[in-house]
């Protein structure tokens, strides 16, 4: 008989994001050693979940997506680790999937520490964006028609703000801020509060959120989206 692995899936989604932050701290020089134990814990849970007989098609699809995403990040981390050990400057530029970030034109001249930190964070953000694009191309298709989604899963199920959260974290990293204490749960709560306020003020049910950087600060800005066919 199959089992439900909802708890493991939630653990993996949260801890993969946390592991990404740990690796960026390591490559940025804040941590002296790579987060080996955190990575081993995630891989143990992935192995256990992969060997389980999952009863729900939607959970099987979600697990496959998490595995694909994690494998893409592992490839990046391992390549950057080899580059670090070989004394190569800058992050790894090429992914096995073919996503290529622009190569540096020349060896940079010495700059202020804050400027170098911002450039490195921006480069990291570009690399992670390339990884997300690669994952989008390699994500397995949804459940087949003969494997229907559980009745409890409806179109109005809980919204996943993970992509927005990643952009928010990357933007704050680019400013050289410490992002280790940022938590997805608090971010999601803030987004929902802002959404409710905008709906109450405008009456609009269609909203879009953007991460903006202005005057040295990162802001989450929400606004209503006009319904299709509406004027103005």
C-alpha positions as CSV (number, residue, x, y, z in Angstrom):
1,X,0.0,0.0,0.0
2,X,1.3,3.4,-0.9
3,X,2.1,6.1,1.6
4,X,1.8,9.9,1.7
5,X,5.1,11.8,1.9
6,X,3.7,15.3,2.3
7,X,5.9,16.0,5.4
8,X,9.0,14.9,3.5
9,X,8.2,17.1,0.5
10,X,7.7,20.1,2.7
11,X,11.0,19.4,4.5
12,X,12.8,19.0,1.2
13,X,11.4,22.3,-0.3
14,X,12.4,24.3,2.8
15,X,15.7,22.8,3.4
16,X,16.9,22.9,-0.2
17,X,16.3,26.6,-0.1
18,X,18.2,26.8,3.2
19,X,21.1,24.7,1.8
20,X,21.4,27.1,-1.1
21,X,21.9,30.0,1.3
22,X,24.5,28.0,3.2
23,X,26.4,27.3,0.0
24,X,26.4,30.9,-1.0
25,X,27.7,31.9,2.5
26,X,30.5,29.3,2.0
27,X,31.5,30.4,-1.5
28,X,31.3,34.0,-0.3
29,X,33.7,33.3,2.5
30,X,31.3,33.6,5.5
31,X,31.5,29.8,6.3
32,X,34.9,28.0,6.6
33,X,33.5,24.6,5.6
34,X,30.9,23.6,3.0
35,X,27.5,22.5,4.5
36,X,28.2,18.7,4.0
37,X,25.9,17.6,6.9
38,X,22.9,19.6,5.6
39,X,23.4,18.2,2.2
40,X,23.7,14.6,3.4
41,X,20.5,15.0,5.4
42,X,18.6,16.2,2.3
43,X,20.0,13.4,0.2
44,X,19.0,10.8,2.8
45,X,15.4,12.1,2.8
46,X,15.4,12.2,-1.1
47,X,16.7,8.6,-1.2
48,X,14.1,7.4,1.4
49,X,11.2,9.2,-0.5
50,X,12.4,7.9,-3.8
51,X,12.3,4.3,-2.6
52,X,8.8,4.7,-1.1
53,X,5.7,3.7,-2.9
54,X,3.9,7.1,-3.1
55,X,0.1,6.7,-3.4
56,X,-0.8,10.1,-4.9
57,X,0.1,11.0,-8.4
58,X,0.4,14.7,-7.5
59,X,3.0,13.8,-4.8
60,X,5.0,11.6,-7.2
61,X,5.1,14.5,-9.7
62,X,6.1,17.0,-6.9
63,X,8.9,14.6,-5.8
64,X,10.2,14.3,-9.3
65,X,10.3,18.1,-9.7
66,X,12.2,18.5,-6.4
67,X,14.7,15.8,-7.4
68,X,15.3,17.5,-10.7
69,X,15.7,20.9,-9.1
70,X,18.1,19.6,-6.4
71,X,20.2,17.7,-9.0
72,X,20.7,20.9,-11.0
73,X,21.9,22.8,-7.9
74,X,24.2,19.9,-6.9
75,X,25.8,20.1,-10.3
76,X,26.4,23.9,-9.8
77,X,27.8,23.5,-6.3
78,X,30.2,20.7,-7.3
79,X,31.5,22.6,-10.2
80,X,32.0,25.7,-8.1
81,X,33.7,23.6,-5.4
82,X,36.2,22.2,-8.0
83,X,36.8,25.7,-9.3
84,X,37.5,26.9,-5.7
85,X,39.9,24.0,-5.1
86,X,41.7,24.7,-8.4
87,X,41.9,28.4,-7.5
88,X,39.7,29.5,-10.4
89,X,38.1,32.9,-9.6
90,X,34.4,33.4,-10.1
91,X,31.5,30.9,-10.1
92,X,31.2,28.1,-12.7
93,X,29.7,29.6,-15.8
94,X,28.3,26.6,-17.7
95,X,25.6,24.1,-16.8
96,X,25.4,20.6,-18.3
97,X,22.0,21.5,-19.7
98,X,23.5,24.2,-21.9
99,X,22.6,27.3,-19.9
100,X,25.6,29.6,-20.2
101,X,26.2,32.8,-18.3
102,X,28.4,35.6,-19.9
103,X,32.1,35.0,-19.4
104,X,34.2,37.7,-17.8
105,X,35.9,40.0,-20.3
106,X,39.0,40.8,-18.3
107,X,40.5,40.4,-14.8
108,X,38.8,43.0,-12.7
109,X,40.9,45.7,-11.0
110,X,40.8,46.0,-7.2
111,X,37.7,47.6,-5.9
112,X,36.1,48.3,-2.6
113,X,34.9,45.3,-0.7
114,X,31.2,46.3,-0.9
115,X,31.4,46.6,-4.7
116,X,33.0,43.2,-5.1
117,X,30.4,41.7,-2.8
118,X,27.6,43.2,-4.8
119,X,29.1,42.0,-8.1
120,X,29.6,38.5,-6.7
121,X,26.0,38.3,-5.4
122,X,24.7,39.6,-8.7
123,X,26.7,36.9,-10.5
124,X,25.4,34.2,-8.2
125,X,21.8,35.4,-8.7
126,X,22.4,35.2,-12.5
127,X,23.7,31.7,-12.1
128,X,20.8,30.5,-10.0
129,X,18.4,32.1,-12.5
130,X,20.1,30.0,-15.2
131,X,19.6,26.9,-13.0
132,X,15.9,27.7,-12.6
133,X,15.6,28.0,-16.4
134,X,17.4,24.7,-16.8
135,X,15.0,23.1,-14.3
136,X,12.0,24.5,-16.2
137,X,13.3,22.8,-19.4
138,X,13.9,19.4,-17.7
139,X,10.9,19.3,-15.3
140,X,9.0,16.1,-15.9
141,X,5.4,16.3,-17.4
142,X,2.4,16.3,-15.0
143,X,0.5,13.2,-14.0
144,X,-0.9,11.2,-16.8
145,X,-4.7,11.1,-17.4
146,X,-4.9,7.6,-15.9
147,X,-3.4,8.9,-12.7
148,X,-5.9,11.5,-11.6
149,X,-5.0,14.2,-9.0
150,X,-6.4,13.5,-5.5
151,X,-9.9,15.2,-5.1
152,X,-8.4,17.3,-2.2
153,X,-6.2,19.2,-4.7
154,X,-8.2,22.0,-6.2
155,X,-7.3,25.0,-8.5
156,X,-7.6,27.2,-5.4
157,X,-5.1,25.3,-3.4
158,X,-2.2,27.0,-1.5
159,X,-0.2,29.3,-3.7
160,X,3.6,28.6,-3.9
161,X,5.5,31.8,-3.4
162,X,8.9,30.1,-3.6
163,X,10.0,31.7,-6.9
164,X,9.1,35.1,-5.6
165,X,10.9,34.4,-2.3
166,X,14.0,33.3,-4.2
167,X,14.1,36.6,-6.2
168,X,13.6,38.5,-2.9
169,X,16.5,36.7,-1.3
170,X,18.8,37.1,-4.3
171,X,18.0,40.9,-4.4
172,X,19.0,41.3,-0.8
173,X,22.1,39.2,-1.3
174,X,23.0,41.5,-4.2
175,X,23.1,44.4,-1.7
176,X,25.4,42.5,0.6
177,X,22.8,41.8,3.2
178,X,22.7,38.8,5.5
179,X,19.9,36.6,4.3
180,X,20.5,33.6,6.6
181,X,17.6,34.6,8.9
182,X,15.0,35.0,6.1
183,X,12.3,32.4,6.3
184,X,9.8,31.4,3.7
185,X,6.9,31.1,6.1
186,X,7.2,34.8,7.3
187,X,7.7,35.9,3.7
188,X,4.5,34.1,2.6
189,X,2.6,35.6,5.5
190,X,3.8,39.1,4.5
191,X,2.7,38.6,0.9
192,X,-0.7,37.4,1.9
193,X,-1.2,40.3,4.3
194,X,-0.3,42.8,1.5
195,X,-2.5,40.9,-1.0
196,X,-5.5,41.2,1.4
197,X,-4.9,44.9,1.9
198,X,-4.7,45.5,-1.9
199,X,-7.8,43.6,-2.5
200,X,-9.6,45.4,0.2
201,X,-8.5,48.8,-1.1
202,X,-9.0,48.1,-4.9
203,X,-11.6,45.4,-5.0
204,X,-9.3,43.6,-7.5
205,X,-8.9,39.8,-7.3
206,X,-6.0,39.7,-9.8
207,X,-2.7,40.7,-8.3
208,X,0.9,40.6,-9.3
209,X,4.0,41.0,-7.0
210,X,7.4,42.3,-8.0
211,X,10.7,42.6,-6.2
212,X,12.2,46.0,-6.6
213,X,15.4,47.6,-5.4
214,X,15.3,51.4,-4.8
215,X,17.5,53.7,-2.7
216,X,19.6,50.8,-1.5
217,X,16.5,48.8,-0.2
218,X,14.7,45.8,-1.5
219,X,10.9,46.1,-1.6
220,X,8.1,43.7,-2.4
221,X,5.5,45.7,-4.4
222,X,2.1,44.4,-5.2
223,X,-0.4,45.9,-7.6
224,X,-3.8,44.9,-9.2
225,X,-3.9,43.6,-12.7
226,X,-6.8,44.7,-14.9
227,X,-9.1,41.9,-16.0
228,X,-8.8,40.9,-19.7
229,X,-10.8,43.2,-21.9
230,X,-11.2,45.9,-19.4
231,X,-10.4,49.5,-20.3
232,X,-7.7,51.7,-18.7
